[in-house]
């Protein structure tokens, strides 16, 4: 995913409902669909933990969500590049969802 993954924030209104799906578009116009597993604030930033919809592997992707000041109805989804932040956000996700998922160590 490129840096300009944009999603209409109205699609996230029911983010806590089971089975929420989003489609992000990269710089080349390629669309990728994801199931949103969790969306939360952590250490002053918003994150979305998602699972690629058409992938067979069960490996999540974590995006930092940047709110677009120019258009309050859309957000930017940025892949995490800092490994420490990624692990910290994933640990928070695991803590928040311990009852919902069976995590492997």
N, CA, C and O atoms as a GROMACS GRO file, in nm:
protein
  420
    1UNK      N    1   0.083  -0.119   0.000
    1UNK     CA    2   0.000   0.000   0.000
    1UNK      C    3   0.088   0.125   0.000
    1UNK      O    4   0.189   0.131   0.070
    2UNK      N    5   0.050   0.219  -0.076
    2UNK     CA    6   0.123   0.344  -0.082
    2UNK      C    7   0.069   0.441   0.023
    2UNK      O    8  -0.024   0.409   0.098
    3UNK      N    9   0.130   0.558   0.027
    3UNK     CA   10   0.097   0.655   0.132
    3UNK      C   11  -0.039   0.722   0.118
    3UNK      O   12  -0.084   0.785   0.213
    4UNK      N   13  -0.104   0.712   0.006
    4UNK     CA   14  -0.228   0.785  -0.006
    4UNK      C   15  -0.351   0.694  -0.005
    4UNK      O   16  -0.444   0.716  -0.082
    5UNK      N   17  -0.351   0.597   0.077
    5UNK     CA   18  -0.469   0.512   0.094
    5UNK      C   19  -0.577   0.596   0.159
    5UNK      O   20  -0.565   0.633   0.275
    6UNK      N   21  -0.680   0.625   0.085
    6UNK     CA   22  -0.784   0.714   0.136
    6UNK      C   23  -0.915   0.638   0.143
    6UNK      O   24  -0.951   0.562   0.053
    7UNK      N   25  -0.986   0.661   0.252
    7UNK     CA   26  -1.112   0.595   0.278
    7UNK      C   27  -1.210   0.697   0.328
    7UNK      O   28  -1.176   0.779   0.413
    8UNK      N   29  -1.331   0.692   0.278
    8UNK     CA   30  -1.436   0.779   0.329
    8UNK      C   31  -1.465   0.738   0.472
    8UNK      O   32  -1.499   0.622   0.498
    9UNK      N   33  -1.452   0.832   0.566
    9UNK     CA   34  -1.466   0.798   0.707
    9UNK      C   35  -1.607   0.752   0.743
    9UNK      O   36  -1.626   0.689   0.847
   10UNK      N   37  -1.706   0.781   0.659
   10UNK     CA   38  -1.841   0.732   0.686
   10UNK      C   39  -1.844   0.580   0.688
   10UNK      O   40  -1.930   0.520   0.753
   11UNK      N   41  -1.752   0.516   0.616
   11UNK     CA   42  -1.746   0.370   0.615
   11UNK      C   43  -1.702   0.314   0.750
   11UNK      O   44  -1.722   0.196   0.777
   12UNK      N   45  -1.643   0.399   0.834
   12UNK     CA   46  -1.595   0.352   0.964
   12UNK      C   47  -1.695   0.381   1.076
   12UNK      O   48  -1.666   0.352   1.192
   13UNK      N   49  -1.811   0.436   1.045
   13UNK     CA   50  -1.909   0.468   1.148
   13UNK      C   51  -1.945   0.348   1.233
   13UNK      O   52  -1.965   0.362   1.354
   14UNK      N   53  -1.954   0.231   1.173
   14UNK     CA   54  -1.991   0.110   1.245
   14UNK      C   55  -1.873   0.017   1.260
   14UNK      O   56  -1.888  -0.105   1.249
   15UNK      N   57  -1.755   0.073   1.285
   15UNK     CA   58  -1.633  -0.004   1.286
   15UNK      C   59  -1.634  -0.115   1.390
   15UNK      O   60  -1.565  -0.216   1.372
   16UNK      N   61  -1.708  -0.099   1.497
   16UNK     CA   62  -1.707  -0.200   1.602
   16UNK      C   63  -1.801  -0.316   1.570
   16UNK      O   64  -1.801  -0.416   1.642
   17UNK      N   65  -1.880  -0.303   1.466
   17UNK     CA   66  -1.966  -0.414   1.424
   17UNK      C   67  -1.880  -0.520   1.359
   17UNK      O   68  -1.781  -0.489   1.293
   18UNK      N   69  -1.918  -0.644   1.377
   18UNK     CA   70  -1.842  -0.753   1.318
   18UNK      C   71  -1.859  -0.750   1.165
   18UNK      O   72  -1.966  -0.719   1.114
   19UNK      N   73  -1.751  -0.783   1.095
   19UNK     CA   74  -1.759  -0.796   0.951
   19UNK      C   75  -1.752  -0.665   0.876
   19UNK      O   76  -1.814  -0.653   0.770
   20UNK      N   77  -1.679  -0.565   0.925
   20UNK     CA   78  -1.664  -0.439   0.855
   20UNK      C   79  -1.551  -0.453   0.754
   20UNK      O   80  -1.442  -0.499   0.787
   21UNK      N   81  -1.577  -0.412   0.630
   21UNK     CA   82  -1.478  -0.421   0.524
   21UNK      C   83  -1.452  -0.283   0.467
   21UNK      O   84  -1.543  -0.199   0.458
   22UNK      N   85  -1.327  -0.260   0.430
   22UNK     CA   86  -1.289  -0.134   0.366
   22UNK      C   87  -1.211  -0.166   0.240
   22UNK      O   88  -1.153  -0.274   0.228
   23UNK      N   89  -1.209  -0.072   0.149
   23UNK     CA   90  -1.128  -0.084   0.028
   23UNK      C   91  -1.038   0.038   0.021
   23UNK      O   92  -1.085   0.152   0.025
   24UNK      N   93  -0.908   0.015   0.011
   24UNK     CA   94  -0.811   0.122   0.000
   24UNK      C   95  -0.753   0.123  -0.140
   24UNK      O   96  -0.741   0.018  -0.204
   25UNK      N   97  -0.718   0.241  -0.188
   25UNK     CA   98  -0.665   0.258  -0.323
   25UNK      C   99  -0.524   0.313  -0.312
   25UNK      O  100  -0.501   0.415  -0.247
   26UNK      N  101  -0.427   0.245  -0.377
   26UNK     CA  102  -0.288   0.292  -0.370
   26UNK      C  103  -0.260   0.394  -0.479
   26UNK      O  104  -0.349   0.430  -0.557
   27UNK      N  105  -0.135   0.442  -0.485
   27UNK     CA  106  -0.095   0.546  -0.580
   27UNK      C  107  -0.114   0.504  -0.725
   27UNK      O  108  -0.130   0.589  -0.813
   28UNK      N  109  -0.113   0.374  -0.750
   28UNK     CA  110  -0.126   0.324  -0.887
   28UNK      C  111  -0.271   0.293  -0.922
   28UNK      O  112  -0.299   0.244  -1.031
   29UNK      N  113  -0.364   0.320  -0.831
   29UNK     CA  114  -0.505   0.296  -0.856
   29UNK      C  115  -0.552   0.156  -0.824
   29UNK      O  116  -0.668   0.122  -0.849
   30UNK      N  117  -0.465   0.073  -0.768
   30UNK     CA  118  -0.502  -0.064  -0.733
   30UNK      C  119  -0.584  -0.063  -0.605
   30UNK      O  120  -0.546  -0.001  -0.505
   31UNK      N  121  -0.697  -0.132  -0.608
   31UNK     CA  122  -0.784  -0.143  -0.493
   31UNK      C  123  -0.755  -0.272  -0.417
   31UNK      O  124  -0.736  -0.378  -0.478
   32UNK      N  125  -0.751  -0.263  -0.285
   32UNK     CA  126  -0.733  -0.380  -0.200
   32UNK      C  127  -0.837  -0.373  -0.090
   32UNK      O  128  -0.852  -0.270  -0.023
   33UNK      N  129  -0.909  -0.482  -0.070
   33UNK     CA  130  -1.011  -0.487   0.034
   33UNK      C  131  -0.955  -0.553   0.160
   33UNK      O  132  -0.874  -0.645   0.154
   34UNK      N  133  -1.001  -0.502   0.274
   34UNK     CA  134  -0.957  -0.551   0.403
   34UNK      C  135  -1.077  -0.568   0.495
   34UNK      O  136  -1.176  -0.495   0.484
   35UNK      N  137  -1.068  -0.667   0.585
   35UNK     CA  138  -1.162  -0.676   0.695
   35UNK      C  139  -1.100  -0.602   0.812
   35UNK      O  140  -0.985  -0.628   0.848
   36UNK      N  141  -1.175  -0.509   0.870
   36UNK     CA  142  -1.125  -0.432   0.983
   36UNK      C  143  -1.146  -0.515   1.110
   36UNK      O  144  -1.259  -0.548   1.146
   37UNK      N  145  -1.035  -0.547   1.176
   37UNK     CA  146  -1.041  -0.625   1.299
   37UNK      C  147  -1.054  -0.535   1.420
   37UNK      O  148  -1.119  -0.572   1.518
   38UNK      N  149  -0.992  -0.417   1.416
   38UNK     CA  150  -1.001  -0.321   1.526
   38UNK      C  151  -0.956  -0.185   1.476
   38UNK      O  152  -0.878  -0.174   1.382
   39UNK      N  153  -1.008  -0.082   1.541
   39UNK     CA  154  -0.975   0.057   1.510
   39UNK      C  155  -0.970   0.128   1.644
   39UNK      O  156  -1.071   0.132   1.716
   40UNK      N  157  -0.854   0.184   1.680
   40UNK     CA  158  -0.842   0.241   1.814
   40UNK      C  159  -0.733   0.347   1.821
   40UNK      O  160  -0.648   0.357   1.733
   41UNK      N  161  -0.739   0.428   1.927
   41UNK     CA  162  -0.640   0.529   1.956
   41UNK      C  163  -0.538   0.467   2.050
   41UNK      O  164  -0.574   0.398   2.145
   42UNK      N  165  -0.410   0.493   2.023
   42UNK     CA  166  -0.302   0.440   2.106
   42UNK      C  167  -0.187   0.540   2.104
   42UNK      O  168  -0.138   0.576   1.997
   43UNK      N  169  -0.145   0.584   2.220
   43UNK     CA  170  -0.035   0.681   2.232
   43UNK      C  171  -0.052   0.804   2.143
   43UNK      O  172   0.043   0.850   2.081
   44UNK      N  173  -0.174   0.855   2.138
   44UNK     CA  174  -0.201   0.979   2.066
   44UNK      C  175  -0.224   0.966   1.917
   44UNK      O  176  -0.239   1.068   1.849
   45UNK      N  177  -0.227   0.846   1.865
   45UNK     CA  178  -0.251   0.826   1.721
   45UNK      C  179  -0.362   0.722   1.703
   45UNK      O  180  -0.387   0.641   1.792
   46UNK      N  181  -0.428   0.727   1.588
   46UNK     CA  182  -0.532   0.629   1.556
   46UNK      C  183  -0.473   0.520   1.466
   46UNK      O  184  -0.394   0.548   1.377
   47UNK      N  185  -0.516   0.396   1.493
   47UNK     CA  186  -0.466   0.282   1.417
   47UNK      C  187  -0.581   0.193   1.374
   47UNK      O  188  -0.682   0.181   1.443
   48UNK      N  189  -0.564   0.130   1.258
   48UNK     CA  190  -0.656   0.029   1.209
   48UNK      C  191  -0.578  -0.100   1.191
   48UNK      O  192  -0.474  -0.103   1.125
   49UNK      N  193  -0.628  -0.206   1.252
   49UNK     CA  194  -0.569  -0.339   1.235
   49UNK      C  195  -0.662  -0.414   1.142
   49UNK      O  196  -0.780  -0.434   1.173
   50UNK      N  197  -0.610  -0.455   1.027
   50UNK     CA  198  -0.692  -0.512   0.922
   50UNK      C  199  -0.634  -0.643   0.873
   50UNK      O  200  -0.517  -0.674   0.895
   51UNK      N  201  -0.718  -0.719   0.806
   51UNK     CA  202  -0.678  -0.846   0.746
   51UNK      C  203  -0.712  -0.838   0.598
   51UNK      O  204  -0.828  -0.815   0.563
   52UNK      N  205  -0.612  -0.856   0.510
   52UNK     CA  206  -0.643  -0.854   0.366
   52UNK      C  207  -0.752  -0.955   0.333
   52UNK      O  208  -0.744  -1.071   0.373
   53UNK      N  209  -0.853  -0.911   0.261
   53UNK     CA  210  -0.972  -0.991   0.237
   53UNK      C  211  -0.945  -1.113   0.150
   53UNK      O  212  -0.999  -1.220   0.176
   54UNK      N  213  -0.863  -1.099   0.047
   54UNK     CA  214  -0.845  -1.209  -0.047
   54UNK      C  215  -0.717  -1.288  -0.024
   54UNK      O  216  -0.682  -1.374  -0.105
   55UNK      N  217  -0.647  -1.262   0.085
   55UNK     CA  218  -0.525  -1.336   0.117
   55UNK      C  219  -0.560  -1.464   0.191
   55UNK      O  220  -0.659  -1.468   0.265
   56UNK      N  221  -0.480  -1.565   0.172
   56UNK     CA  222  -0.504  -1.690   0.244
   56UNK      C  223  -0.428  -1.694   0.376
   56UNK      O  224  -0.465  -1.768   0.467
   57UNK      N  225  -0.321  -1.614   0.387
   57UNK     CA  226  -0.248  -1.607   0.512
   57UNK      C  227  -0.326  -1.525   0.613
   57UNK      O  228  -0.398  -1.432   0.576
   58UNK      N  229  -0.311  -1.558   0.739
   58UNK     CA  230  -0.382  -1.485   0.843
   58UNK      C  231  -0.288  -1.389   0.914
   58UNK      O  232  -0.275  -1.393   1.036
   59UNK      N  233  -0.224  -1.303   0.837
   59UNK     CA  234  -0.132  -1.204   0.891
   59UNK      C  235  -0.196  -1.067   0.877
   59UNK      O  236  -0.236  -1.026   0.768
   60UNK      N  237  -0.205  -0.996   0.990
   60UNK     CA  238  -0.271  -0.866   0.989
   60UNK      C  239  -0.178  -0.759   0.934
   60UNK      O  240  -0.056  -0.775   0.929
   61UNK      N  241  -0.240  -0.649   0.893
   61UNK     CA  242  -0.169  -0.529   0.850
   61UNK      C  243  -0.214  -0.418   0.944
   61UNK      O  244  -0.332  -0.407   0.977
   62UNK      N  245  -0.119  -0.335   0.986
   62UNK     CA  246  -0.152  -0.224   1.075
   62UNK      C  247  -0.126  -0.093   1.002
   62UNK      O  248  -0.017  -0.071   0.949
   63UNK      N  249  -0.228  -0.007   1.000
   63UNK     CA  250  -0.216   0.125   0.940
   63UNK      C  251  -0.231   0.231   1.048
   63UNK      O  252  -0.313   0.217   1.138
   64UNK      N  253  -0.152   0.337   1.038
   64UNK     CA  254  -0.178   0.456   1.117
   64UNK      C  255  -0.278   0.538   1.037
   64UNK      O  256  -0.261   0.557   0.916
   65UNK      N  257  -0.381   0.586   1.104
   65UNK     CA  258  -0.485   0.663   1.036
   65UNK      C  259  -0.460   0.811   1.060
   65UNK      O  260  -0.462   0.858   1.174
   66UNK      N  261  -0.436   0.883   0.952
   66UNK     CA  262  -0.416   1.028   0.959
   66UNK      C  263  -0.544   1.094   0.909
   66UNK      O  264  -0.591   1.067   0.799
   67UNK      N  265  -0.598   1.180   0.992
   67UNK     CA  266  -0.721   1.248   0.955
   67UNK      C  267  -0.688   1.364   0.862
   67UNK      O  268  -0.597   1.443   0.889
   68UNK      N  269  -0.760   1.373   0.753
   68UNK     CA  270  -0.737   1.472   0.649
   68UNK      C  271  -0.802   1.604   0.688
   68UNK      O  272  -0.925   1.613   0.691
   69UNK      N  273  -0.721   1.706   0.717
   69UNK     CA  274  -0.774   1.836   0.757
   69UNK      C  275  -0.846   1.907   0.642
   69UNK      O  276  -0.936   1.987   0.667
   70UNK      N  277  -0.808   1.877   0.518
   70UNK     CA  278  -0.871   1.941   0.402
   70UNK      C  279  -1.008   1.883   0.372
   70UNK      O  280  -1.094   1.953   0.318
   71UNK      N  281  -1.029   1.758   0.406
   71UNK     CA  282  -1.157   1.691   0.378
   71UNK      C  283  -1.189   1.603   0.498
   71UNK      O  284  -1.138   1.491   0.510
   72UNK      N  285  -1.273   1.654   0.586
   72UNK     CA  286  -1.300   1.581   0.710
   72UNK      C  287  -1.377   1.452   0.688
   72UNK      O  288  -1.398   1.377   0.784
   73UNK      N  289  -1.419   1.422   0.566
   73UNK     CA  290  -1.489   1.297   0.537
   73UNK      C  291  -1.397   1.188   0.485
   73UNK      O  292  -1.444   1.080   0.447
   74UNK      N  293  -1.266   1.214   0.481
   74UNK     CA  294  -1.175   1.109   0.435
   74UNK      C  295  -1.051   1.107   0.523
   74UNK      O  296  -1.010   1.210   0.578
   75UNK      N  297  -0.992   0.990   0.535
   75UNK     CA  298  -0.873   0.969   0.615
   75UNK      C  299  -0.767   0.905   0.528
   75UNK      O  300  -0.797   0.847   0.424
   76UNK      N  301  -0.642   0.916   0.571
   76UNK     CA  302  -0.529   0.855   0.501
   76UNK      C  303  -0.478   0.738   0.585
   76UNK      O  304  -0.460   0.752   0.706
   77UNK      N  305  -0.455   0.625   0.522
   77UNK     CA  306  -0.408   0.504   0.590
   77UNK      C  307  -0.263   0.480   0.551
   77UNK      O  308  -0.233   0.450   0.436
   78UNK      N  309  -0.174   0.494   0.650
   78UNK     CA  310  -0.031   0.484   0.624
   78UNK      C  311   0.026   0.358   0.686
   78UNK      O  312   0.005   0.334   0.805
   79UNK      N  313   0.096   0.276   0.609
   79UNK     CA  314   0.157   0.156   0.666
   79UNK      C  315   0.262   0.196   0.769
   79UNK      O  316   0.334   0.294   0.751
   80UNK      N  317   0.271   0.119   0.876
   80UNK     CA  318   0.371   0.147   0.979
   80UNK      C  319   0.509   0.102   0.932
   80UNK      O  320   0.526  -0.011   0.888
   81UNK      N  321   0.604   0.192   0.941
   81UNK     CA  322   0.741   0.160   0.901
   81UNK      C  323   0.831   0.139   1.022
   81UNK      O  324   0.932   0.070   1.012
   82UNK      N  325   0.794   0.198   1.136
   82UNK     CA  326   0.874   0.184   1.257
   82UNK      C  327   0.836   0.053   1.327
   82UNK      O  328   0.723   0.035   1.372
   83UNK      N  329   0.933  -0.037   1.336
   83UNK     CA  330   0.907  -0.170   1.391
   83UNK      C  331   0.864  -0.165   1.538
   83UNK      O  332   0.776  -0.242   1.580
   84UNK      N  333   0.924  -0.077   1.617
   84UNK     CA  334   0.888  -0.066   1.759
   84UNK      C  335   0.742  -0.023   1.774
   84UNK      O  336   0.669  -0.077   1.858
   85UNK      N  337   0.700   0.073   1.694
   85UNK     CA  338   0.561   0.119   1.698
   85UNK      C  339   0.468   0.006   1.655
   85UNK      O  340   0.364  -0.016   1.716
   86UNK      N  341   0.506  -0.065   1.549
   86UNK     CA  342   0.424  -0.174   1.500
   86UNK      C  343   0.404  -0.281   1.608
   86UNK      O  344   0.292  -0.328   1.628
   87UNK      N  345   0.512  -0.319   1.676
   87UNK     CA  346   0.499  -0.420   1.782
   87UNK      C  347   0.416  -0.369   1.899
   87UNK      O  348   0.337  -0.445   1.955
   88UNK      N  349   0.432  -0.243   1.935
   88UNK     CA  350   0.355  -0.186   2.046
   88UNK      C  351   0.206  -0.182   2.012
   88UNK      O  352   0.122  -0.215   2.095
   89UNK      N  353   0.175  -0.140   1.891
   89UNK     CA  354   0.034  -0.136   1.848
   89UNK      C  355  -0.024  -0.277   1.842
   89UNK      O  356  -0.138  -0.299   1.881
   90UNK      N  357   0.055  -0.373   1.792
   90UNK     CA  358   0.007  -0.510   1.785
   90UNK      C  359  -0.018  -0.567   1.924
   90UNK      O  360  -0.115  -0.639   1.945
   91UNK      N  361   0.069  -0.536   2.019
   91UNK     CA  362   0.048  -0.582   2.157
   91UNK      C  363  -0.080  -0.522   2.215
   91UNK      O  364  -0.155  -0.590   2.286
   92UNK      N  365  -0.106  -0.396   2.185
   92UNK     CA  366  -0.231  -0.332   2.230
   92UNK      C  367  -0.351  -0.400   2.166
   92UNK      O  368  -0.452  -0.425   2.232
   93UNK      N  369  -0.340  -0.430   2.037
   93UNK     CA  370  -0.447  -0.501   1.966
   93UNK      C  371  -0.473  -0.637   2.033
   93UNK      O  372  -0.588  -0.673   2.056
   94UNK      N  373  -0.365  -0.711   2.063
   94UNK     CA  374  -0.381  -0.841   2.127
   94UNK      C  375  -0.447  -0.828   2.264
   94UNK      O  376  -0.533  -0.908   2.300
   95UNK      N  377  -0.407  -0.728   2.338
   95UNK     CA  378  -0.466  -0.704   2.470
   95UNK      C  379  -0.614  -0.672   2.460
   95UNK      O  380  -0.695  -0.723   2.538
   96UNK      N  381  -0.649  -0.589   2.364
   96UNK     CA  382  -0.790  -0.549   2.345
   96UNK      C  383  -0.877  -0.664   2.293
   96UNK      O  384  -0.998  -0.664   2.314
   97UNK      N  385  -0.815  -0.762   2.227
   97UNK     CA  386  -0.892  -0.865   2.157
   97UNK      C  387  -0.859  -1.006   2.204
   97UNK      O  388  -0.882  -1.102   2.130
   98UNK      N  389  -0.808  -1.020   2.324
   98UNK     CA  390  -0.768  -1.151   2.376
   98UNK      C  391  -0.885  -1.250   2.377
   98UNK      O  392  -0.863  -1.370   2.359
   99UNK      N  393  -1.004  -1.202   2.397
   99UNK     CA  394  -1.121  -1.290   2.402
   99UNK      C  395  -1.177  -1.323   2.265
   99UNK      O  396  -1.254  -1.418   2.250
  100UNK      N  397  -1.138  -1.244   2.164
  100UNK     CA  398  -1.194  -1.261   2.030
  100UNK      C  399  -1.110  -1.346   1.935
  100UNK      O  400  -1.161  -1.404   1.840
  101UNK      N  401  -0.977  -1.353   1.963
  101UNK     CA  402  -0.886  -1.421   1.873
  101UNK      C  403  -0.795  -1.514   1.951
  101UNK      O  404  -0.768  -1.494   2.069
  102UNK      N  405  -0.748  -1.618   1.882
  102UNK     CA  406  -0.654  -1.712   1.942
  102UNK      C  407  -0.515  -1.676   1.886
  102UNK      O  408  -0.481  -1.716   1.774
  103UNK      N  409  -0.436  -1.603   1.962
  103UNK     CA  410  -0.306  -1.555   1.916
  103UNK      C  411  -0.199  -1.662   1.938
  103UNK      O  412  -0.196  -1.730   2.041
  104UNK      N  413  -0.109  -1.674   1.837
  104UNK     CA  414   0.006  -1.764   1.851
  104UNK      C  415   0.123  -1.681   1.900
  104UNK      O  416   0.139  -1.566   1.861
  105UNK      N  417   0.203  -1.739   1.987
  105UNK     CA  418   0.322  -1.667   2.038
  105UNK      C  419   0.443  -1.698   1.954
  105UNK      O  420   0.552  -1.646   1.981
   0.00000   0.00000   0.00000
